[in-house]
Structures are given as C-alpha cells and as structure tokens.
Amino acid sequence: MGGYEAVIGLEIHAELKTRSKMFCSCDASFGGEPNTKTCPVCLGLPGVLPVLNRRAVELAVRLALALNCRIAERCIFHRKNYFYPDMPKNYQISQYDLPLGVGGYLDLETEEGAFRVGITRVHMEEDTGKTVHASESGRIHGSEYSLEDFNRAGVPLLEIVTEPDIRTPEQARLFMQELKSIMEHLEVSDCKMEEGSLRCDANVSLRPRGSSELGVKTEIKNMNSFRALYRALDYEIARQREVLETGGEIVQETRHWDADANVTTPLRTKEYAYDYRYFPEPDLVPLELDRSFIEEVRSSLPELPAERRRRFREEYGLPAHDAVLLTSSKAMGDYFEAAVAAGAPPKAVSNWMMGEISAFLNARGLEVNDLKVTPQRLAELVALVEKGTVSVTMAKAVLEEMLESGRPPLEVVEERGMAQISDRGELERLVEEVLEENPKVVEDYRKGKGKALGFLVGQVMRRTGGRANPQLVNEILAARLNEGG
C-alpha cells in the first residue's frame, strides 16, 4: 500500500435467537407474510409499554463474556430518535452511554501471526423494519414506490463495535468469520447473513505508515457476506489511496457497496449526519444484573471455536489447517465429531469434508445442516474404503449419489456394481492379458521407462471399469514385470 496503512473498525449487528421480540411477545422468526408479526407495542402505538425480554439479556451476556468484555452491573436503555419509514415508533430503543459490555477483545491466529482486535462495546437494541423498494436494484434510486414490512421491527439485536485495530481486508474477514463461529457455538444467533440476521458496516481510513493519527474515515454499508466485506474494503482502500496520492482530500461520508459494479458509491456526507437526541427510555427501569447471574451465565458457556480447534489437534491429531476449517461453523464441527463417533478415522472424515463435501456445499450454496448424507452414512462410506470394498475413486462416485439422494453407501455400491475387485486370481488373469497385448510397453518398462507401469495399471483399471484394487494391481504388475527383467 505504499506509504499508507489502513485503519479499519467494524460495527456488527446480530439478531438474537429468541422466540419473541425484544419488548413484546410477537414472533421473532424470519419471514412470514408482511406485517403479520406485529402488535401495538412493536408498532409504537399510543399507550403501550415495553417489557424487556429476559432471554435476550442472557444471550447478550453470553456473547459479551465470550468476547472478554466487562459486564456492567447496571445499564440503561435510551431512545434513539430518528424519522425513517422502517421505524414505526420514530425512535429506536437502544443502549447508549451505558452499554451491557465494554472493553473486550478477540484474539485471532493467521499465517502471518496472531493479532488482537479490541471490542469497544456490546449493546442491546431492537431491530428496525424492512423497506422494500420497487426497482430492479432494490434501492430507492429509480424505484416507483416503497413498501414497509414491520415483521422485523422489534426483533432483539446486538451491536458489536470494534476498536480500529484491523489493518487489512483479510484481517476483517477473519474477524467476522471467527465472530460468526463464536455466535453459532454460543447459539445466540443463527447468523444467516442472507436473511439479514448478521450484518456488518465498516469504518475505514488511511494514514501515513508509522503515524498514530487517524485519517478521515468513510463508513461502508450493505456488506452481507464475507466476500463482500473483503472486496468492499479492498476497493475503498485503493480508492482512498489514489485520492491521497494525487493530492486530493478524503470526504467523511457514508458509502454504499455496490456488489454488481464492485465499487463503493456515496450515500450521504457528514453534514447530513443525524442528531439522534438520545434520552433515557422513560418506560424501562435500569437493568441491574446480579453478579450471581453473570457468573451463572459464564459457567454455562460452551466450548468456543479456539478451544475446539486446539482439541481437534490434540484429541484427533488433525493438522492446524483441518482444525480451522472444521470449526469454521458449529454445524461443521458437530458433523465431523458425529462421523468420528460413528467409528470413522478422524483424518479420513476430515479429508472427505474438506474435499468433496465442501465443494458440493459451496457449489449449491448450502450449509452442512442441509446435507442429505448424515454423519453416520459418511462413516459407513469411509468404512467401505478402509475395508477395500470400494476404491477411493469409486467412493467419490458413490458419495455423489449419496449427496443427491441420501441413500446408504452400500446400497449404491451394490446397485451399481461398484464393489472393488480384490480377488488376486482374477486380477492376475487380467494382468496377463494386458501384458500380452502390450509387449512394447513391457519392453519400455524393462529399459527403465517408469511411466510404462502407469500405462499398464491404467489398462487393467479400464478393463474393470475402475473397480480393480489399484494397490494390488501395482503389486502384481511389478512382480510380473521384474521376473527375469
């Protein structure tokens, strides 16, 4: 980046995994017919009173503790006043100067070494509704009209704000991936970015390398995937660097990430920044958390991703790379451990999951929980390979069918006649036929051309439709070719 370094801070919003909304009993689940999950409380009608969701508080404390935050024993809610169509009350109930958790951190490991990202605050608030713009892009620009769906209004929301400790788009992506995995392991959020339950904004500025002063920042919005976060930051850093290197000045503004054009575009400049006129929410008493409650939540925290990675290396003997990928989500780690518990060797399970299964999931845009192949079925397939019933090549074909249908592996093998041929007598007969038909290749091998052996093995495999035991074929061929050779 030449003489400049990036300074990046993230603001993450995560919807909490509760049955009801933050201040009322309305259904907090995703989707549904527009405006069917609402009531006078979440619509802000006159005369209503909010009631705090205890489960939301518990989940918020879980995450704040997992991020090494200090938990405030007394915090309050404020009204954040602004006028926008997706906010039916014309204010949002949120925590302001007394948040739930402060002063935390998250340590991350990379190939370049470890780095720490400070957590400024973790606070609770309610989500807004959703504005649907009638335009091709889904944005207000060019739309003929807009509609409001208040089903999401009032859903429990956590905001996690980091210190400006991130220096590269890759570090930002790693932080978000680790945070998502932590929240999944804690079961505080389903983290479905495609449904908006996990969202991220970024503040980014450049400064001369070695300087401690912060540059003029821009805020980037509309990043709904790890890839979008990386690409948006990469573009914005390059844009700011070009402005500075050509003698220009960065304007403090909010920018929109356009994933189709791969650019950030201006939304509003700082002169349009809102004055939210915060004041304490008069209808909610201060939230006071007993130390015993906090410690009870702390004692219930499950194994977190970093601890699970360490255990996977030590208990299962997996390489660090495998352990990282298998703990990238709670579901992935659970699937791996269930397959191992069913009797499959850990490294074999890891290879299948990181190879063919991950490729299938990525190509279809699915999660591991969407698989038709259960961990037990995968263990059965691994066992067939270990016993020599099918070759690895055949097992890949079997798995393709299993991924589509969910059928047991042995059933697929028997139906398609894919069982590996390991009968020594039959293979010796086939080897003799191949040697007799390829005398020139045999002569080449005996003259020291090692590739000739591979050709002969291939001929045997072709005659058996790939079902011959390749190790046994190699063994028989080598013995025959070296007789008197």
C-alpha positions in Angstrom: 0.0 0.0 0.0 3.0 2.3 -0.4 3.3 4.9 2.3 -0.1 4.4 3.8 -1.8 1.9 6.1 -5.5 1.3 6.5 -7.2 1.7 9.8 -10.5 -0.3 10.0 -13.2 -0.7 12.6 -16.3 -2.8 12.3 -19.9 -2.3 13.5 -21.7 -5.7 13.5 -25.4 -6.2 14.1 -26.6 -9.7 15.1 -30.2 -10.7 15.6 -30.6 -12.8 18.8 -32.0 -16.3 18.7 -35.2 -15.7 20.7 -38.7 -16.8 20.2 -40.2 -13.4 20.8 -39.2 -9.8 20.2 -37.2 -7.6 22.4 -40.0 -5.7 24.2 -43.2 -7.7 23.3 -44.4 -11.2 22.7 -44.6 -11.1 18.9 -42.9 -13.9 16.9 -39.3 -13.1 16.2 -38.7 -15.7 13.5 -37.6 -14.7 10.0 -40.1 -14.2 7.1 -43.8 -14.6 7.0 -46.5 -12.5 5.3 -45.6 -8.8 5.6 -46.9 -7.2 8.8 -48.4 -10.3 10.3 -45.9 -10.5 13.3 -46.7 -7.1 14.9 -48.6 -5.7 17.8 -49.3 -2.3 19.3 -46.0 -2.5 21.3 -43.6 -3.1 18.4 -45.6 -0.7 16.2 -45.3 2.0 18.8 -49.0 2.8 19.2 -50.0 5.2 21.9 -50.4 3.9 25.5 -48.2 0.8 25.2 -45.4 -0.2 27.5 -42.3 -2.3 26.5 -41.3 -5.3 28.7 -37.7 -6.5 28.4 -37.0 -10.0 27.1 -35.0 -11.8 29.7 -33.7 -14.4 27.3 -32.3 -11.6 25.1 -30.4 -10.3 28.1 -29.0 -13.7 28.8 -27.8 -14.2 25.3 -26.3 -10.8 25.2 -24.3 -11.5 28.3 -23.1 -14.8 26.9 -21.6 -13.1 23.8 -20.2 -10.2 25.8 -18.4 -12.7 28.2 -17.1 -14.8 25.2 -15.6 -11.6 23.9 -13.9 -10.9 27.2 -16.0 -7.9 28.0 -16.6 -6.4 31.4 -20.3 -6.8 32.1 -22.0 -3.7 33.5 -24.0 -4.5 36.6 -26.2 -1.5 35.8 -27.1 -0.3 32.3 -30.0 1.6 30.8 -31.9 1.9 27.6 -32.2 5.1 25.6 -34.5 6.4 22.9 -32.6 7.0 19.7 -34.8 9.4 17.8 -34.9 9.5 14.0 -37.6 9.6 11.4 -37.4 6.9 8.8 -40.2 4.8 7.3 -38.9 1.5 8.6 -39.0 2.7 12.3 -42.7 2.8 13.2 -42.1 4.5 16.6 -39.9 7.2 15.0 -37.4 6.1 17.6 -35.4 3.0 18.4 -34.9 1.7 21.9 -31.1 1.1 22.2 -28.3 1.4 24.8 -26.2 4.5 24.5 -23.6 5.6 27.1 -24.1 2.7 29.5 -23.9 -0.4 27.3 -24.1 -4.0 28.6 -20.5 -5.0 27.8 -17.3 -2.9 27.3 -13.6 -3.3 27.0 -13.4 -6.7 25.4 -11.1 -8.3 22.8 -10.8 -11.2 20.4 -7.5 -12.9 19.6 -7.1 -14.4 16.1 -4.4 -16.6 14.6 -3.2 -16.1 11.0 -0.3 -17.5 8.9 1.4 -14.1 9.5 1.0 -14.4 13.3 -1.5 -13.5 15.9 -3.4 -10.2 16.2 -5.9 -8.8 18.7 -9.0 -6.8 17.9 -10.4 -4.7 20.8 -14.1 -4.7 21.4 -15.3 -1.3 22.3 -18.8 -2.2 23.3 -21.6 -4.8 23.0 -25.0 -3.3 23.5 -28.7 -4.4 23.1 -31.3 -2.7 20.9 -34.3 -3.5 18.8 -34.1 -4.1 15.0 -35.9 -1.9 12.5 -38.5 -3.0 9.9 -37.7 -3.6 6.3 -38.2 -1.2 3.4 -38.9 -2.9 0.0 -38.2 -0.6 -2.9 -39.9 -1.3 -6.2 -36.9 -1.1 -8.5 -34.6 -3.5 -10.4 -31.7 -2.8 -8.0 -33.9 -3.0 -4.9 -32.6 0.5 -3.9 -34.6 3.7 -3.5 -33.0 5.3 -6.5 -35.2 4.7 -9.5 -38.0 3.0 -7.6 -41.6 3.8 -8.4 -42.7 3.3 -4.8 -41.6 1.7 -1.5 -43.4 -0.7 0.9 -42.9 -1.3 4.6 -42.8 -4.7 6.4 -42.7 -4.3 10.1 -42.3 -8.1 11.0 -38.6 -7.5 11.8 -39.3 -4.3 13.9 -38.5 -5.0 17.5 -36.5 -8.2 17.0 -33.7 -8.4 19.6 -30.5 -7.1 18.2 -26.9 -6.9 19.4 -24.4 -4.3 18.2 -20.8 -5.2 18.5 -18.4 -2.3 17.9 -14.6 -2.9 17.5 -11.7 -0.7 18.1 -9.9 0.5 14.9 -7.4 -2.4 15.3 -7.9 -4.0 11.9 -5.3 -3.2 9.1 -6.3 -5.3 6.1 -9.4 -6.7 4.4 -8.2 -10.2 5.2 -8.0 -9.4 8.9 -11.5 -8.0 8.7 -12.8 -11.1 7.0 -11.1 -13.4 9.5 -12.5 -11.4 12.4 -16.1 -11.7 11.0 -15.7 -15.4 10.4 -14.5 -16.0 13.9 -17.2 -13.9 15.4 -19.8 -15.7 13.4 -18.4 -19.1 14.6 -18.4 -17.9 18.2 -22.1 -16.8 18.0 -23.0 -20.1 16.4 -21.2 -22.1 19.2 -22.9 -19.9 21.8 -26.3 -20.4 20.0 -27.0 -16.7 20.5 -27.8 -16.1 16.8 -28.4 -18.1 13.7 -26.0 -15.8 11.8 -27.8 -16.1 8.5 -26.3 -13.3 6.6 -28.6 -13.9 3.6 -31.6 -13.3 5.8 -30.1 -10.2 7.5 -29.6 -11.7 10.9 -25.9 -10.9 10.7 -24.9 -7.6 9.2 -21.7 -5.5 9.1 -20.7 -1.9 8.5 -17.1 -0.8 8.3 -15.3 2.4 9.0 -12.1 2.8 7.1 -9.4 5.5 6.8 -5.8 5.8 5.6 -2.9 7.4 7.4 0.9 7.6 6.7 2.6 4.4 7.7 4.0 4.8 11.2 1.7 7.7 12.2 -0.6 7.4 15.2 -3.1 10.0 13.9 -6.3 8.8 12.4 -7.2 9.9 8.9 -10.6 11.0 7.7 -12.9 8.0 7.6 -15.7 6.7 5.4 -18.4 4.3 6.5 -19.3 1.4 4.2 -22.7 -0.2 4.3 -24.5 -3.1 2.6 -22.0 -5.8 3.1 -23.9 -9.1 3.5 -21.2 -11.7 3.1 -17.5 -12.2 4.0 -16.6 -11.9 0.3 -18.5 -8.6 0.1 -16.7 -7.3 3.2 -13.3 -8.2 1.8 -14.0 -6.7 -1.7 -15.6 -3.5 -0.4 -12.7 -2.8 1.9 -10.2 -3.6 -0.8 -11.8 -1.2 -3.2 -12.3 1.6 -0.7 -8.6 1.4 0.5 -7.5 1.6 -3.1 -9.9 4.5 -3.8 -8.7 6.5 -0.8 -5.0 5.8 -1.6 -5.5 7.1 -5.1 -7.2 10.3 -3.8 -4.4 11.0 -1.3 -1.6 10.2 -3.7 -3.0 12.6 -6.3 -3.2 15.4 -3.8 -6.9 15.2 -3.0 -8.8 15.0 0.3 -11.0 12.3 1.7 -14.5 13.4 2.4 -16.1 12.0 5.6 -19.2 10.2 4.3 -21.3 7.1 4.3 -20.8 4.9 1.2 -22.8 2.1 -0.3 -21.2 -1.1 -1.5 -22.4 -2.0 -5.0 -21.7 -5.7 -5.4 -22.6 -5.7 -9.0 -20.3 -2.9 -10.0 -17.7 -3.7 -7.4 -17.5 -0.1 -6.2 -18.5 2.0 -3.2 -20.7 4.9 -4.0 -21.6 8.0 -1.8 -24.8 7.9 0.2 -24.5 10.9 2.4 -21.8 13.2 3.8 -21.2 14.2 7.4 -23.2 17.4 7.1 -26.3 15.2 6.9 -25.3 13.1 10.0 -28.2 12.6 12.3 -28.6 14.2 15.7 -30.4 11.3 17.4 -31.3 13.3 20.5 -30.7 10.4 22.9 -32.6 10.4 26.2 -33.2 7.6 28.7 -36.2 5.4 27.8 -38.9 6.5 30.4 -40.8 3.3 30.1 -38.0 0.9 31.1 -36.3 0.8 34.5 -32.5 0.5 34.6 -31.2 -3.1 34.0 -29.3 -4.3 37.1 -27.6 -7.6 36.8 -26.7 -9.6 39.9 -23.1 -10.9 40.0 -24.5 -14.3 40.6 -26.5 -14.1 37.3 -23.4 -13.1 35.4 -21.3 -15.9 36.9 -24.1 -18.4 36.2 -24.1 -17.4 32.5 -20.3 -17.6 32.5 -20.3 -21.1 33.9 -22.7 -22.2 31.2 -20.5 -21.1 28.3 -19.8 -23.9 25.9 -16.5 -24.8 24.2 -15.6 -21.9 21.9 -14.0 -22.2 18.4 -10.4 -21.5 19.6 -10.7 -24.2 22.3 -12.3 -26.6 19.9 -9.5 -26.1 17.3 -7.0 -26.9 20.0 -8.9 -30.0 21.0 -9.2 -31.2 17.4 -5.5 -31.0 17.0 -4.7 -32.7 20.3 -7.5 -35.3 20.5 -7.9 -36.2 16.8 -4.3 -35.5 15.6 -5.6 -33.1 12.9 -3.3 -30.6 11.2 -4.0 -27.0 12.1 -5.4 -26.3 8.7 -8.0 -29.1 9.1 -8.9 -27.9 12.6 -9.6 -24.3 11.4 -11.9 -25.4 8.6 -13.8 -27.9 10.7 -14.5 -25.3 13.4 -15.5 -22.6 10.9 -19.0 -23.2 12.0 -20.6 -25.1 14.9 -22.5 -27.3 12.5 -19.4 -28.3 10.6 -17.6 -29.3 13.8 -20.6 -31.2 15.1 -20.9 -33.1 11.8 -17.2 -34.1 12.0 -17.4 -35.3 15.6 -20.6 -37.3 14.9 -18.9 -39.1 12.0 -15.9 -39.9 14.1 -18.1 -41.1 16.9 -19.7 -43.5 14.4 -16.3 -45.2 14.0 -14.6 -43.4 11.1 -10.9 -42.4 11.4 -10.7 -38.6 12.1 -8.3 -37.7 9.2 -10.4 -39.7 6.7 -13.5 -37.8 7.7 -11.7 -34.5 7.6 -10.4 -35.2 4.1 -13.9 -36.0 2.8 -15.4 -33.0 4.5 -12.8 -30.5 3.3 -12.8 -32.0 -0.2 -15.9 -33.4 -1.9 -18.5 -32.3 0.7 -17.3 -28.7 1.0 -17.1 -28.5 -2.8 -20.7 -29.7 -3.0 -21.9 -27.3 -0.4 -20.1 -24.3 -2.0 -21.5 -25.1 -5.5 -25.1 -25.4 -4.2 -24.9 -22.5 -1.7 -25.8 -24.9 1.1 -24.9 -25.3 4.8 -23.7 -28.6 6.3 -27.1 -29.0 8.1 -28.7 -29.1 4.6 -26.9 -32.3 3.7 -28.9 -35.4 2.9 -25.9 -37.5 3.9 -25.8 -38.0 7.7 -22.5 -38.3 9.6 -23.3 -41.9 10.2 -23.7 -42.5 6.4 -20.4 -40.8 5.8 -18.7 -43.1 8.4 -20.2 -46.1 6.5 -18.7 -44.9 3.3 -15.3 -44.4 4.9 -15.5 -47.9 6.3 -16.1 -49.3 2.8 -12.9 -47.6 1.6 -11.0 -48.8 4.7 -12.1 -52.4 4.1 -11.2 -52.3 0.4 -14.8 -52.8 -0.6 -14.6 -49.7 -2.9 -11.7 -47.7 -4.1 -11.3 -44.0 -3.3 -12.2 -43.2 -6.9 -15.4 -45.3 -6.7 -16.2 -43.9 -3.3 -16.3 -40.4 -4.8 -18.8 -41.6 -7.3 -20.8 -43.2 -4.5 -20.7 -40.0 -2.5 -22.1 -38.0 -5.4 -25.1 -40.2 -5.5 -25.5 -40.1 -1.7 -25.3 -36.3 -1.7 -28.2 -36.2 -4.2 -30.4 -38.9 -2.7 -29.2 -39.6 0.9 -29.1 -43.3 0.2 -26.9 -45.7 2.2 -23.5 -46.2 0.6 -23.6 -50.0 0.4 -27.0 -49.8 -1.3 -25.5 -47.6 -4.0 -22.4 -49.8 -4.4 -24.4 -53.0 -4.8 -27.0 -51.4 -7.2 -24.3 -50.0 -9.5 -21.9 -52.9 -9.2 -19.2 -50.7 -7.9 -17.5 -53.1 -5.5 -13.8 -53.1 -5.7 -12.2 -56.2 -7.3 -9.6 -57.6 -4.9 -9.6 -61.2 -6.0 -5.9 -61.9 -6.6 -6.6 -64.7 -9.1 -8.9 -62.6 -11.2 -6.5 -59.6 -11.2 -3.6 -61.9 -12.2 -5.6 -63.1 -15.2 -6.3 -59.5 -16.3 -2.7 -58.5 -15.8 -1.5 -61.4 -18.1 -3.9 -60.3 -20.8 -2.7 -56.7 -20.6 1.0 -57.8 -20.7 0.4 -60.0 -23.7 -1.4 -57.2 -25.6 1.3 -54.6 -24.8 4.8 -56.2 -25.4 6.3 -52.8 -26.5 5.3 -51.2 -23.2 6.7 -54.1 -21.3 9.9 -53.7 -23.1 10.0 -49.9 -22.4 9.5 -50.6 -18.7 12.4 -53.1 -18.6 14.5 -50.4 -20.3 13.9 -48.1 -17.3 10.9 -46.1 -18.5 8.9 -45.9 -15.3 5.8 -44.3 -16.9 5.2 -47.6 -18.7 3.9 -49.1 -15.4 1.3 -46.4 -15.0 0.0 -47.1 -18.5 -0.3 -50.8 -17.8 -2.1 -50.1 -14.5 -4.5 -47.9 -16.4 -5.2 -50.6 -18.9 -6.2 -53.0 -16.1 -8.3 -50.4 -14.4 -10.1 -49.7 -17.7 -10.9 -53.4 -18.2 -12.6 -53.4 -14.8 -14.4 -50.1 -15.1 -12.1 -48.7 -12.4 -13.1 -51.3 -9.9 -9.8 -53.1 -9.6 -7.9 -52.7 -6.4 -5.1 -50.3 -7.6 -2.6 -51.3 -4.9 -3.0 -55.0 -5.7 -2.8 -54.3 -9.4 0.5 -52.4 -8.9 1.9 -55.2 -6.8 1.0 -57.9 -9.3 2.3 -55.9 -12.3 5.6 -55.1 -10.5 6.2 -58.7 -9.7 5.5 -59.9 -13.2 7.5 -57.2 -14.9 10.5 -57.8 -12.7 10.6 -61.6 -13.3 13.8 -62.1 -15.2 13.8 -58.4 -16.0 
